[in-house]
Amino acid sequence: MTLRLSEDLIAELRQVAKEDHRSVQQSVVLAIEAWLAARETADIKSDPDTLRALAAAREEVAGGEVSSTADVLAALAARQRHSA
């Protein structure tokens, strides 16, 4: 994919790349990743069901209702054996 950018934006990207000791391409990728992360965060914060689920999960963790990775993998393996 090719992005067509204005000369002003290209100059700004070159400056940022120079300051951060990165290539312009790396700077573009990092900017896109930051934008996608911000958009995902905004999506999560705007979804009441997701916010309620996160709050419930925090309460469970605070209350000690956690499982180790080993326990989860053992339960998954047991479930797979029973369904096979």
PEBELRA-V110465 format. One record per pair of residues at least 24 apart in sequence whose ideal C-beta (glycine too) atoms are under 8 Angstrom apart, sorted by sequence separation. I is the first residue (numbers start at 1). J is the second residue. D is the distance in Angstrom with one decimal. If there is no record, write none. Layout:
((I & J & D) (I & J & D))
This chain:
((3 & 28 & 7.1))
